[in-house]
Amino acid sequence: MDIASIVTPGTVITLKASREDAVAEFETTLVDIVGDCLLCEPIMHEGKAVNFKMPGLKTEMSLFDKSEGKMYCWKELDVKLGYYRKKTLCQLVYIRCEPIVINRRANYRQYIGIPGKVTYFRSPPKDILIRDVCNNGVGFLSDKKGEYKVGKTVNICFNDEDGRFKFDLQCQIVRERELENGRFEYGCLVNNPPYTLSAYVAHKQIEERKRVLGHI
């Protein structure tokens, strides 16, 4: 897949680096595309450009295509420092494989409407309403526009009404939509979704069918 068909210079992209149990996200702006290499503005920390060449460090990049409603995830990256046109320091992101393409509409979404909490980076947990869930996603409601940026990672926690299911999910925001009542719906893709999430969706589907058929 030609990445130039998804992003153009000026696009803000997010790189995620993980090592053992530590995960960090870095934002940068795309400057140019040369073959399979993205030339981006250098990521700075304490006045120095970040060097991603650390033992055991894994890097990945995700981009959301609003027009197609799809998330593209590249899991195998080579990120290093270099120079653009031999004079401008850049973060060079080499893409070595085809992306994993996820259609956010591909899975059945089950409405649940229960309270939960979301943690964004180092901010304290905030109360939210979990609107719906699917095998690899969560939708929740918030009162503020732009409170959670598309592409960012959050942690979402919620328990089912009877306490049978409890979740602490690391998710990536893939969409924001304003509702008619003025609230905002955020759609999330769950990173490494647990089996219990699929089991929970199936459980809620059975409950809903029973309710509709008048069995409960």
N, C-alpha and C positions, 0 to 999 in steps of 0.2 A: 504493500500500500504506500502510495506517495504521500508523505506527511505534509507536503506543501498544499495538498487539497484540504487539509484540516486547519492548519494554522498559517499565519502570515507574520512578517516582521512587525513588532509592536505588541504581539500577543503576550500576555502575562502567563507564565507556566509555573507549575509547582513541582519541585523535585522532593522526593521523600527518601531519606537515608535511614537505614536501620542496622543495628549491630547488637546482637544478643537481645536484651529486653528493652533497649533504648531506641526510640524513634524520634526523628526531627524532620520538620518540613522547612523548605526554603523557597522563596519566591524570586523569580528572575524574569527579565523581559527578553523576548526573542529579537535578535538583531538581524540575522540572516540565516539562510539554509544553503549548505553546500553539500550536495550528495546526501549521504546518510548522517550528516553532522549538523546539529543545531548550534549556531553561534549565539550565545546569550550574554547579557551583562554579567560581570563577575559578582558572585555572592560574597558579601563582605561580613566579617565578624570581628569586632574590636579593632577595626582599621586595617584588617588583613583579608586578602582573598581566601576563601575556603578551599582547602585541598581535600578532595574526596578519595584520594588514594591511601586509604587506611586498611590494614589487614582485617578481614572479616566484614567489611562494610558492604552492604547491599543497597543499590539505588534503583529507584523506579520513577516513572512519570505517568501521569494520567491527564487526559484532555477530554473535555465534554463538548460534543458537537450538538448545539442547541437545535439546529435545523433538522438533524436526523434523529435526535433523541437517543443518542448512543454515547457510551463512555468507552474511550480507547485507553488501554493500559499497556505500557511497555515495561516488562519486568527485567530485561537484561540490558543494562546501560553501561557505558564506559564514560565517566565524567572526569575531565581534567582541565587544567588551565592552559591557555594558549593565546595566540595573538591574531586579531582580525586585520587582514591586509598589512600584516607584519608590524603594526604599531599600536593597536588598541587591545588591551588585555580583555579576554573573554573567557567565559565558562564554556567549554566545548562538550557537547552532549552527543555521543555517538550511539545511534540506534542500531542494534545488532540483530533484531528479530522483528517479525510481524506482531502487531498489537493483538491483545485479547479484546474482542469487540463484544460489548454487553449492551443489549437492547433493554432499556429500562422498562418497556412495556411487555416484555416477553413472559413475565411471571404473573400468575393470578395474585391480585392484591386483596387481602381480607381486612375489612374495616373492623377496628376494635374499640377505639375511643376511650382509652384509659390513661391515667396520669403517668408521667415518667420524668426523668431528669436528663439534661444534656450538659456535658462538660466540653468546653472549647479551649484548647491549648491549656493555659494555666489559670483560666478564669474559674470562679467558684461555680458549682453546679446550679443550673437554672431549671425551674419547673416548666414542663411542656406537656402538651396533650399528644399522645401517640395516636395518630389518625388511622394508619393501616400498616400491615406487614405483608411481606411475601417471602419466598424461600431465600432471597439474598438482598432484601431491602426493607427499609423502614421509612414511613412518612410521618412527619410531626408538624404541629402548628405552633406558630409564634406570633407575637403582636407587633414585631418590628421588622421593617424592610431592611434587607442587607445585613441582618445581624450575624448571619452565617454565610460566608463566601463560598460560592461554587468551587469545588476542587479541594477545599480544606477538610481536614480530618477531625472528627468529634467522637466522643464516647457517649453512648445512649444507654441508659439503664431503665428497666421497667420490670414489674412483676405482674403476673396474671392475677385476676381477682381472687382466685382460690389459693394462690401461693404455690401452685403446682409447677409453674414455669417462672424462672428468674433469668434475666438477661443483662449482661454487661457487654455491649457490642461496640467494637471500633468500626466507625463508618466514615464514608466520604460523601460530602454533599455533592449532589449531581444536578439539582435543579431548585429554583425558587419560583413560586407562583402566588400572585395576589388573588385572594378569594373575594367574593361579592360582599362579604361582611367586613372587609377591611383587614382581616388577618392574613398571615402569610404561611403558605405550606412549603415545607422543605422536604425534598426527596433524597434519600440516602442509599448508597450502595454499601452493604456490609462486607468488610474485609474478612476473608476466611470464615464465612457463615457456618455456625455449628449445626450439627444434625438436628439438635433440639429446636432450632428455628423452623425447619421444615415440619417437624412433628407438631409444633405449636400451631402453625398455619392449618395443618390437617385437622387438628383438634377443634380449632375455631370454625372451620368449615362444617364439620359434623354438627357442632352446636347450632350453627346458623340454619342448617337444613332441618334439624329437629324443630327449631323455633318456627320456621316458615310452615312446616307441615303440621304444627300444632301439637307436637309430642312433648313439649316442655312449656 
